């Protein structure tokens, strides 16, 4: 669902900066791939609240 916002935004920025529209599309695709790869990496986990390491120090 993020692409519904990312593609028009990147196209608008490309047009506003006098870049070709293809550059905006490439930027949207590359940004989406990088974001999805970094969010899906095994080392990244969402942690809410105090972590066990914070509790061990007190």
Secondary structure, 3 states (H helix, E strand, C coil): CCHHHHHHHHHHHHHHCCCCHHHHHHHHHHHHHHHHHHHCCCCCCCCCCCCHHHHHCC
